Amino acid sequence: MVVHWYRQRGKGWQVRAFLNGLGAAVTGLVVLIITVTKFLYGAWVVLVFIPIMIYIFKAIRGHYNTMSEQLHLPEACYERGAATFPKGKHTVIVPVSSPTRVVYETIKYAKMIGDDILAVHVSDNDELTKKVIEKWKLWDPGVELVVIRSPYRLLMRPLLHFIEKRCREKGPNDYITVIIPEFETRKAWHRLLHNQTGWFLRNTLIWKENVIVTTVPYHLTK
């Protein structure tokens, strides 16, 4: 507080700085006396605790300073206005298990936010995949269906590899949006009866730079 008042130097700052300095000196003297006289009775904990707390507080303060610096809007943005937004491409990826009402709602939303849309189906069963392709052609939503073969019954990893490959190929100003079709059960305990692939996929992709992850929830009524 003494440093604070010294920097502010408002009206009557000398009195405030003196009182805070006096309080700090008295507190420090008391801590010193207790530490010396009661050291073997546990006062040594204070000597350990105080530096640790100071380090933690400084680390927290440093985090907030760093975050503020990174989130600060550059001065060039005020000078150039809309010209500061570079042009880039936007690719929308929709994981598809099979054409369903949930996928329909997701594709409908995808068409509203982008033109470059890819539906991705990971296959571990050729017979089932053949049926999915036939349904997709019959439906004909105007979106390319990319089929990824996975002979090891791993569904999420091949999809992640596909998205990572697209991330490596995109430009620095390009974005990828992954829209996950997801149905919401009417009762909470019903969710335990279904896998949580969408949840795992969302929490994995959220850490990737310039990859937006969102879900299109379809609420079941029964």
PyRosetta script that sets phi, psi and omega in degrees:
from pyrosetta import init, pose_from_sequence

init()
pose = pose_from_sequence("MVVHWYRQRGKGWQVRAFLNGLGAAVTGLVVLIITVTKFLYGAWVVLVFIPIMIYIFKAIRGHYNTMSEQLHLPEACYERGAATFPKGKHTVIVPVSSPTRVVYETIKYAKMIGDDILAVHVSDNDELTKKVIEKWKLWDPGVELVVIRSPYRLLMRPLLHFIEKRCREKGPNDYITVIIPEFETRKAWHRLLHNQTGWFLRNTLIWKENVIVTTVPYHLTK")
pose.set_psi(1, -32.3)
pose.set_omega(1, 177.0)
pose.set_phi(2, -61.7)
pose.set_psi(2, -44.6)
pose.set_omega(2, 178.3)
pose.set_phi(3, -63.0)
pose.set_psi(3, -39.5)
pose.set_omega(3, 179.9)
pose.set_phi(4, -60.9)
pose.set_psi(4, -50.0)
pose.set_omega(4, -179.3)
pose.set_phi(5, -65.2)
pose.set_psi(5, -34.6)
pose.set_omega(5, 179.6)
pose.set_phi(6, -64.8)
pose.set_psi(6, -37.8)
pose.set_omega(6, 179.8)
pose.set_phi(7, -74.4)
pose.set_psi(7, -38.4)
pose.set_omega(7, -178.5)
pose.set_phi(8, -72.4)
pose.set_psi(8, -47.6)
pose.set_omega(8, 179.5)
pose.set_phi(9, 51.4)
pose.set_psi(9, 48.2)
pose.set_omega(9, 176.4)
pose.set_phi(10, -84.1)
pose.set_psi(10, -167.3)
pose.set_omega(10, -178.4)
pose.set_phi(11, -66.6)
pose.set_psi(11, 126.9)
pose.set_omega(11, 178.7)
pose.set_phi(12, 70.7)
pose.set_psi(12, 25.4)
pose.set_omega(12, -177.1)
pose.set_phi(13, -68.5)
pose.set_psi(13, -28.3)
pose.set_omega(13, -178.9)
pose.set_phi(14, -63.0)
pose.set_psi(14, -42.7)
pose.set_omega(14, -179.8)
pose.set_phi(15, -63.6)
pose.set_psi(15, -45.3)
pose.set_omega(15, -179.3)
pose.set_phi(16, -63.5)
pose.set_psi(16, -42.1)
pose.set_omega(16, -179.9)
pose.set_phi(17, -65.1)
pose.set_psi(17, -39.5)
pose.set_omega(17, 178.9)
pose.set_phi(18, -63.5)
pose.set_psi(18, -47.0)
pose.set_omega(18, -179.2)
pose.set_phi(19, -62.9)
pose.set_psi(19, -43.1)
pose.set_omega(19, 178.7)
pose.set_phi(20, -67.6)
pose.set_psi(20, -37.7)
pose.set_omega(20, 178.3)
pose.set_phi(21, -66.1)
pose.set_psi(21, -41.1)
pose.set_omega(21, 178.1)
pose.set_phi(22, -63.0)
pose.set_psi(22, -44.4)
pose.set_omega(22, 178.2)
pose.set_phi(23, -61.2)
pose.set_psi(23, -41.4)
pose.set_omega(23, 179.0)
pose.set_phi(24, -64.8)
pose.set_psi(24, -40.4)
pose.set_omega(24, -179.4)
pose.set_phi(25, -66.1)
pose.set_psi(25, -44.2)
pose.set_omega(25, 178.9)
pose.set_phi(26, -63.3)
pose.set_psi(26, -44.6)
pose.set_omega(26, 179.3)
pose.set_phi(27, -61.9)
pose.set_psi(27, -43.0)
pose.set_omega(27, 178.8)
pose.set_phi(28, -63.8)
pose.set_psi(28, -39.0)
pose.set_omega(28, 179.7)
pose.set_phi(29, -65.5)
pose.set_psi(29, -42.8)
pose.set_omega(29, 178.7)
pose.set_phi(30, -62.0)
pose.set_psi(30, -44.8)
pose.set_omega(30, 179.0)
pose.set_phi(31, -61.4)
pose.set_psi(31, -40.9)
pose.set_omega(31, -179.8)
pose.set_phi(32, -64.3)
pose.set_psi(32, -45.2)
pose.set_omega(32, -179.6)
pose.set_phi(33, -63.1)
pose.set_psi(33, -47.0)
pose.set_omega(33, 179.9)
pose.set_phi(34, -62.5)
pose.set_psi(34, -40.0)
pose.set_omega(34, -179.0)
pose.set_phi(35, -63.1)
pose.set_psi(35, -41.7)
pose.set_omega(35, -177.8)
pose.set_phi(36, -72.0)
pose.set_psi(36, -44.2)
pose.set_omega(36, -174.3)
pose.set_phi(37, -80.3)
pose.set_psi(37, -28.4)
pose.set_omega(37, -176.5)
pose.set_phi(38, -116.4)
pose.set_psi(38, 24.4)
pose.set_omega(38, -174.2)
pose.set_phi(39, -57.9)
pose.set_psi(39, -47.8)
pose.set_omega(39, -177.0)
pose.set_phi(40, -74.7)
pose.set_psi(40, -10.9)
pose.set_omega(40, -178.4)
pose.set_phi(41, -100.0)
pose.set_psi(41, 14.4)
pose.set_omega(41, 175.6)
pose.set_phi(42, 114.4)
pose.set_psi(42, -2.9)
pose.set_omega(42, -179.9)
pose.set_phi(43, -66.8)
pose.set_psi(43, -18.5)
pose.set_omega(43, 179.3)
pose.set_phi(44, -62.6)
pose.set_psi(44, -21.6)
pose.set_omega(44, 179.6)
pose.set_phi(45, -61.8)
pose.set_psi(45, -34.0)
pose.set_omega(45, 179.7)
pose.set_phi(46, -62.2)
pose.set_psi(46, -40.0)
pose.set_omega(46, -179.4)
pose.set_phi(47, -65.9)
pose.set_psi(47, -25.4)
pose.set_omega(47, 177.6)
pose.set_phi(48, -88.5)
pose.set_psi(48, -41.9)
pose.set_omega(48, -174.3)
pose.set_phi(49, -66.7)
pose.set_psi(49, -45.9)
pose.set_omega(49, -175.2)
pose.set_phi(50, -62.0)
pose.set_psi(50, -48.8)
pose.set_omega(50, 177.9)
pose.set_phi(51, -60.8)
pose.set_psi(51, -36.3)
pose.set_omega(51, 178.8)
pose.set_phi(52, -64.2)
pose.set_psi(52, -44.6)
pose.set_omega(52, 179.8)
pose.set_phi(53, -65.3)
pose.set_psi(53, -38.9)
pose.set_omega(53, 177.9)
pose.set_phi(54, -62.2)
pose.set_psi(54, -43.0)
pose.set_omega(54, 179.3)
pose.set_phi(55, -62.5)
pose.set_psi(55, -42.9)
pose.set_omega(55, -179.9)
pose.set_phi(56, -63.9)
pose.set_psi(56, -44.6)
pose.set_omega(56, -179.7)
pose.set_phi(57, -63.7)
pose.set_psi(57, -39.7)
pose.set_omega(57, 179.0)
pose.set_phi(58, -67.0)
pose.set_psi(58, -37.8)
pose.set_omega(58, 178.7)
pose.set_phi(59, -65.8)
pose.set_psi(59, -40.8)
pose.set_omega(59, 178.1)
pose.set_phi(60, -64.2)
pose.set_psi(60, -44.8)
pose.set_omega(60, 179.0)
pose.set_phi(61, -62.2)
pose.set_psi(61, -41.3)
pose.set_omega(61, 178.3)
pose.set_phi(62, -62.8)
pose.set_psi(62, -37.9)
pose.set_omega(62, 178.4)
pose.set_phi(63, -63.3)
pose.set_psi(63, -45.5)
pose.set_omega(63, -179.2)
pose.set_phi(64, -65.2)
pose.set_psi(64, -38.0)
pose.set_omega(64, 178.0)
pose.set_phi(65, -64.3)
pose.set_psi(65, -44.3)
pose.set_omega(65, 179.6)
pose.set_phi(66, -64.3)
pose.set_psi(66, -42.5)
pose.set_omega(66, 179.7)
pose.set_phi(67, -63.6)
pose.set_psi(67, -43.2)
pose.set_omega(67, 179.4)
pose.set_phi(68, -62.5)
pose.set_psi(68, -39.3)
pose.set_omega(68, 179.4)
pose.set_phi(69, -64.7)
pose.set_psi(69, -40.6)
pose.set_omega(69, -177.6)
pose.set_phi(70, -74.0)
pose.set_psi(70, -31.1)
pose.set_omega(70, -178.0)
pose.set_phi(71, -89.2)
pose.set_psi(71, -7.0)
pose.set_omega(71, -178.7)
pose.set_phi(72, -64.7)
pose.set_psi(72, 130.9)
pose.set_omega(72, 179.4)
pose.set_phi(73, -71.2)
pose.set_psi(73, 122.6)
pose.set_omega(73, -177.6)
pose.set_phi(74, -60.1)
pose.set_psi(74, 149.7)
pose.set_omega(74, -179.7)
pose.set_phi(75, -62.6)
pose.set_psi(75, -30.1)
pose.set_omega(75, -179.0)
pose.set_phi(76, -61.2)
pose.set_psi(76, -28.0)
pose.set_omega(76, -179.9)
pose.set_phi(77, -65.9)
pose.set_psi(77, -34.9)
pose.set_omega(77, 179.0)
pose.set_phi(78, -71.9)
pose.set_psi(78, -30.7)
pose.set_omega(78, -176.4)
pose.set_phi(79, -80.9)
pose.set_psi(79, -37.8)
pose.set_omega(79, -173.0)
pose.set_phi(80, -100.3)
pose.set_psi(80, -15.0)
pose.set_omega(80, 177.7)
pose.set_phi(81, 61.6)
pose.set_psi(81, -132.1)
pose.set_omega(81, -176.7)
pose.set_phi(82, -64.1)
pose.set_psi(82, -19.2)
pose.set_omega(82, -179.2)
pose.set_phi(83, -68.3)
pose.set_psi(83, -11.2)
pose.set_omega(83, -178.6)
pose.set_phi(84, -78.6)
pose.set_psi(84, -10.7)
pose.set_omega(84, -179.7)
pose.set_phi(85, -89.1)
pose.set_psi(85, 110.5)
pose.set_omega(85, 179.1)
pose.set_phi(86, -74.3)
pose.set_psi(86, 154.0)
pose.set_omega(86, 178.9)
pose.set_phi(87, -84.7)
pose.set_psi(87, 141.8)
pose.set_omega(87, 179.5)
pose.set_phi(88, -154.5)
pose.set_psi(88, 176.3)
pose.set_omega(88, -180.0)
pose.set_phi(89, -99.1)
pose.set_psi(89, 154.2)
pose.set_omega(89, 179.7)
pose.set_phi(90, -128.0)
pose.set_psi(90, 118.3)
pose.set_omega(90, 178.8)
pose.set_phi(91, -111.4)
pose.set_psi(91, 132.3)
pose.set_omega(91, 178.9)
pose.set_phi(92, -109.3)
pose.set_psi(92, 126.4)
pose.set_omega(92, -179.9)
pose.set_phi(93, -115.4)
pose.set_psi(93, 128.4)
pose.set_omega(93, -179.8)
pose.set_phi(94, -120.6)
pose.set_psi(94, 109.7)
pose.set_omega(94, 174.8)
pose.set_phi(95, -66.7)
pose.set_psi(95, 132.6)
pose.set_omega(95, -176.5)
pose.set_phi(96, -129.3)
pose.set_psi(96, 126.4)
pose.set_omega(96, 173.4)
pose.set_phi(97, -89.4)
pose.set_psi(97, -47.1)
pose.set_omega(97, 178.3)
pose.set_phi(98, -163.8)
pose.set_psi(98, 149.8)
pose.set_omega(98, 177.9)
pose.set_phi(99, -61.3)
pose.set_psi(99, 114.6)
pose.set_omega(99, 179.5)
pose.set_phi(100, -136.1)
pose.set_psi(100, 177.7)
pose.set_omega(100, 177.4)
pose.set_phi(101, -62.8)
pose.set_psi(101, -35.1)
pose.set_omega(101, 178.8)
pose.set_phi(102, -64.0)
pose.set_psi(102, -43.3)
pose.set_omega(102, 179.1)
pose.set_phi(103, -66.2)
pose.set_psi(103, -37.6)
pose.set_omega(103, 177.6)
pose.set_phi(104, -58.3)
pose.set_psi(104, -48.3)
pose.set_omega(104, 179.5)
pose.set_phi(105, -63.5)
pose.set_psi(105, -35.9)
pose.set_omega(105, -179.2)
pose.set_phi(106, -69.4)
pose.set_psi(106, -44.4)
pose.set_omega(106, 178.3)
pose.set_phi(107, -63.8)
pose.set_psi(107, -38.3)
pose.set_omega(107, 178.2)
pose.set_phi(108, -60.4)
pose.set_psi(108, -43.5)
pose.set_omega(108, 178.0)
pose.set_phi(109, -67.7)
pose.set_psi(109, -40.6)
pose.set_omega(109, -179.3)
pose.set_phi(110, -59.8)
pose.set_psi(110, -38.7)
pose.set_omega(110, -179.8)
pose.set_phi(111, -67.3)
pose.set_psi(111, -21.9)
pose.set_omega(111, 179.7)
pose.set_phi(112, -79.6)
pose.set_psi(112, -23.1)
pose.set_omega(112, -175.2)
pose.set_phi(113, -110.2)
pose.set_psi(113, -6.5)
pose.set_omega(113, -179.7)
pose.set_phi(114, -167.4)
pose.set_psi(114, 162.6)
pose.set_omega(114, 179.2)
pose.set_phi(115, -105.7)
pose.set_psi(115, -26.9)
pose.set_omega(115, 179.9)
pose.set_phi(116, -91.8)
pose.set_psi(116, 92.0)
pose.set_omega(116, -174.3)
pose.set_phi(117, -116.9)
pose.set_psi(117, 134.6)
pose.set_omega(117, 176.6)
pose.set_phi(118, -125.3)
pose.set_psi(118, 125.0)
pose.set_omega(118, 171.8)
pose.set_phi(119, -95.4)
pose.set_psi(119, 129.6)
pose.set_omega(119, -174.2)
pose.set_phi(120, -118.0)
pose.set_psi(120, 123.8)
pose.set_omega(120, 178.3)
pose.set_phi(121, -117.1)
pose.set_psi(121, 123.5)
pose.set_omega(121, 177.8)
pose.set_phi(122, -95.1)
pose.set_psi(122, 124.3)
pose.set_omega(122, -172.6)
pose.set_phi(123, -112.3)
pose.set_psi(123, 131.9)
pose.set_omega(123, 170.7)
pose.set_phi(124, -124.7)
pose.set_psi(124, 9.0)
pose.set_omega(124, -179.1)
pose.set_phi(125, -146.5)
pose.set_psi(125, 110.2)
pose.set_omega(125, -174.9)
pose.set_phi(126, -62.9)
pose.set_psi(126, -38.5)
pose.set_omega(126, -178.8)
pose.set_phi(127, -66.1)
pose.set_psi(127, -43.4)
pose.set_omega(127, 178.8)
pose.set_phi(128, -66.4)
pose.set_psi(128, -40.0)
pose.set_omega(128, -179.7)
pose.set_phi(129, -64.0)
pose.set_psi(129, -36.7)
pose.set_omega(129, 178.0)
pose.set_phi(130, -60.8)
pose.set_psi(130, -41.2)
pose.set_omega(130, 178.6)
pose.set_phi(131, -66.5)
pose.set_psi(131, -38.9)
pose.set_omega(131, 179.1)
pose.set_phi(132, -63.4)
pose.set_psi(132, -43.3)
pose.set_omega(132, -179.9)
pose.set_phi(133, -64.2)
pose.set_psi(133, -40.9)
pose.set_omega(133, 178.5)
pose.set_phi(134, -63.6)
pose.set_psi(134, -43.4)
pose.set_omega(134, 177.1)
pose.set_phi(135, -62.4)
pose.set_psi(135, -40.6)
pose.set_omega(135, -178.2)
pose.set_phi(136, -64.8)
pose.set_psi(136, -43.2)
pose.set_omega(136, 178.6)
pose.set_phi(137, -66.0)
pose.set_psi(137, -38.1)
pose.set_omega(137, 178.9)
pose.set_phi(138, -66.0)
pose.set_psi(138, -40.3)
pose.set_omega(138, 178.5)
pose.set_phi(139, -70.6)
pose.set_psi(139, -46.6)
pose.set_omega(139, 178.2)
pose.set_phi(140, 54.2)
pose.set_psi(140, 68.1)
pose.set_omega(140, -179.1)
pose.set_phi(141, -79.7)
pose.set_psi(141, 0.0)
pose.set_omega(141, -178.3)
pose.set_phi(142, 79.0)
pose.set_psi(142, 22.9)
pose.set_omega(142, -179.4)
pose.set_phi(143, -128.0)
pose.set_psi(143, 134.7)
pose.set_omega(143, 179.9)
pose.set_phi(144, -68.8)
pose.set_psi(144, 135.0)
pose.set_omega(144, 176.6)
pose.set_phi(145, -103.2)
pose.set_psi(145, 114.9)
pose.set_omega(145, 178.4)
pose.set_phi(146, -97.1)
pose.set_psi(146, 124.5)
pose.set_omega(146, -179.4)
pose.set_phi(147, -105.5)
pose.set_psi(147, 125.4)
pose.set_omega(147, 178.7)
pose.set_phi(148, -110.9)
pose.set_psi(148, 121.4)
pose.set_omega(148, -180.0)
pose.set_phi(149, -79.7)
pose.set_psi(149, 135.7)
pose.set_omega(149, 178.9)
pose.set_phi(150, -136.5)
pose.set_psi(150, 93.3)
pose.set_omega(150, -176.0)
pose.set_phi(151, -72.9)
pose.set_psi(151, -9.6)
pose.set_omega(151, -174.6)
pose.set_phi(152, -103.8)
pose.set_psi(152, 16.6)
pose.set_omega(152, 177.3)
pose.set_phi(153, 61.0)
pose.set_psi(153, 24.6)
pose.set_omega(153, 174.7)
pose.set_phi(154, -101.0)
pose.set_psi(154, 115.4)
pose.set_omega(154, -174.4)
pose.set_phi(155, -96.2)
pose.set_psi(155, -40.0)
pose.set_omega(155, -174.8)
pose.set_phi(156, -78.6)
pose.set_psi(156, -38.4)
pose.set_omega(156, -176.2)
pose.set_phi(157, -62.6)
pose.set_psi(157, -45.8)
pose.set_omega(157, 177.0)
pose.set_phi(158, -61.0)
pose.set_psi(158, -35.9)
pose.set_omega(158, 177.9)
pose.set_phi(159, -65.4)
pose.set_psi(159, -42.2)
pose.set_omega(159, 177.5)
pose.set_phi(160, -63.1)
pose.set_psi(160, -40.4)
pose.set_omega(160, 177.8)
pose.set_phi(161, -62.5)
pose.set_psi(161, -39.4)
pose.set_omega(161, 178.7)
pose.set_phi(162, -63.4)
pose.set_psi(162, -45.0)
pose.set_omega(162, 179.7)
pose.set_phi(163, -66.1)
pose.set_psi(163, -41.0)
pose.set_omega(163, 178.2)
pose.set_phi(164, -62.5)
pose.set_psi(164, -37.8)
pose.set_omega(164, 177.8)
pose.set_phi(165, -64.1)
pose.set_psi(165, -42.4)
pose.set_omega(165, 177.3)
pose.set_phi(166, -64.7)
pose.set_psi(166, -33.4)
pose.set_omega(166, 177.9)
pose.set_phi(167, -66.3)
pose.set_psi(167, -39.2)
pose.set_omega(167, 179.5)
pose.set_phi(168, -69.0)
pose.set_psi(168, -29.3)
pose.set_omega(168, -176.3)
pose.set_phi(169, -85.6)
pose.set_psi(169, -20.1)
pose.set_omega(169, -175.6)
pose.set_phi(170, -76.4)
pose.set_psi(170, 159.3)
pose.set_omega(170, 178.1)
pose.set_phi(171, -78.0)
pose.set_psi(171, 168.5)
pose.set_omega(171, -178.0)
pose.set_phi(172, -64.7)
pose.set_psi(172, -23.0)
pose.set_omega(172, -179.5)
pose.set_phi(173, -105.6)
pose.set_psi(173, 9.4)
pose.set_omega(173, 179.1)
pose.set_phi(174, -90.1)
pose.set_psi(174, 154.9)
pose.set_omega(174, 179.0)
pose.set_phi(175, -126.8)
pose.set_psi(175, 150.7)
pose.set_omega(175, 174.2)
pose.set_phi(176, -123.6)
pose.set_psi(176, 128.7)
pose.set_omega(176, 175.5)
pose.set_phi(177, -112.7)
pose.set_psi(177, 123.8)
pose.set_omega(177, 176.5)
pose.set_phi(178, -103.4)
pose.set_psi(178, 116.0)
pose.set_omega(178, -179.7)
pose.set_phi(179, -104.7)
pose.set_psi(179, 119.5)
pose.set_omega(179, -175.6)
pose.set_phi(180, -99.8)
pose.set_psi(180, 117.2)
pose.set_omega(180, 174.5)
pose.set_phi(181, -67.9)
pose.set_psi(181, 132.7)
pose.set_omega(181, -176.7)
pose.set_phi(182, -148.9)
pose.set_psi(182, 132.2)
pose.set_omega(182, 176.3)
pose.set_phi(183, -103.9)
pose.set_psi(183, 143.0)
pose.set_omega(183, 179.8)
pose.set_phi(184, -105.7)
pose.set_psi(184, 120.1)
pose.set_omega(184, -179.5)
pose.set_phi(185, -72.5)
pose.set_psi(185, 155.2)
pose.set_omega(185, -177.1)
pose.set_phi(186, -69.5)
pose.set_psi(186, -35.1)
pose.set_omega(186, 179.3)
pose.set_phi(187, -113.4)
pose.set_psi(187, 142.6)
pose.set_omega(187, -174.8)
pose.set_phi(188, -61.2)
pose.set_psi(188, -38.5)
pose.set_omega(188, -175.7)
pose.set_phi(189, -71.4)
pose.set_psi(189, -16.9)
pose.set_omega(189, 177.1)
pose.set_phi(190, -65.0)
pose.set_psi(190, -27.3)
pose.set_omega(190, -179.2)
pose.set_phi(191, -63.8)
pose.set_psi(191, -25.5)
pose.set_omega(191, 179.0)
pose.set_phi(192, -68.2)
pose.set_psi(192, -17.4)
pose.set_omega(192, -178.1)
pose.set_phi(193, -88.1)
pose.set_psi(193, -2.1)
pose.set_omega(193, -177.7)
pose.set_phi(194, -126.1)
pose.set_psi(194, 152.7)
pose.set_omega(194, -179.0)
pose.set_phi(195, -72.3)
pose.set_psi(195, 162.5)
pose.set_omega(195, -175.8)
pose.set_phi(196, -112.6)
pose.set_psi(196, 38.5)
pose.set_omega(196, -178.8)
pose.set_phi(197, -58.5)
pose.set_psi(197, -42.5)
pose.set_omega(197, -180.0)
pose.set_phi(198, -60.9)
pose.set_psi(198, -39.9)
pose.set_omega(198, 179.9)
pose.set_phi(199, -65.5)
pose.set_psi(199, -45.0)
pose.set_omega(199, 178.9)
pose.set_phi(200, -64.7)
pose.set_psi(200, -41.6)
pose.set_omega(200, -179.9)
pose.set_phi(201, -63.5)
pose.set_psi(201, -43.5)
pose.set_omega(201, -179.9)
pose.set_phi(202, -61.9)
pose.set_psi(202, -44.6)
pose.set_omega(202, -177.7)
pose.set_phi(203, -74.1)
pose.set_psi(203, -18.6)
pose.set_omega(203, 176.1)
pose.set_phi(204, -82.3)
pose.set_psi(204, -42.1)
pose.set_omega(204, -175.0)
pose.set_phi(205, -79.5)
pose.set_psi(205, -19.1)
pose.set_omega(205, -174.7)
pose.set_phi(206, -63.8)
pose.set_psi(206, -18.6)
pose.set_omega(206, -178.0)
pose.set_phi(207, -88.6)
pose.set_psi(207, -5.8)
pose.set_omega(207, -176.3)
pose.set_phi(208, -87.3)
pose.set_psi(208, 137.6)
pose.set_omega(208, -176.8)
pose.set_phi(209, -73.2)
pose.set_psi(209, 138.4)
pose.set_omega(209, 179.1)
pose.set_phi(210, 60.6)
pose.set_psi(210, 24.4)
pose.set_omega(210, 173.2)
pose.set_phi(211, -118.3)
pose.set_psi(211, 117.0)
pose.set_omega(211, 179.6)
pose.set_phi(212, -96.9)
pose.set_psi(212, 132.6)
pose.set_omega(212, -179.2)
pose.set_phi(213, -118.6)
pose.set_psi(213, 128.2)
pose.set_omega(213, 178.1)
pose.set_phi(214, -143.9)
pose.set_psi(214, 166.1)
pose.set_omega(214, 179.1)
pose.set_phi(215, -125.8)
pose.set_psi(215, 150.3)
pose.set_omega(215, 172.6)
pose.set_phi(216, -113.8)
pose.set_psi(216, 99.1)
pose.set_omega(216, -177.3)
pose.set_phi(217, -78.0)
pose.set_psi(217, 133.9)
pose.set_omega(217, 173.6)
pose.set_phi(218, -114.1)
pose.set_psi(218, 117.8)
pose.set_omega(218, -173.4)
pose.set_phi(219, -88.8)
pose.set_psi(219, 118.8)
pose.set_omega(219, 176.8)
pose.set_phi(220, -73.6)
pose.set_psi(220, 145.8)
pose.set_omega(220, -176.4)
pose.set_phi(221, -102.7)
pose.set_psi(221, -8.9)
pose.set_omega(221, -179.3)
pose.set_phi(222, -127.1)
pose.dump_pdb("model.pdb")
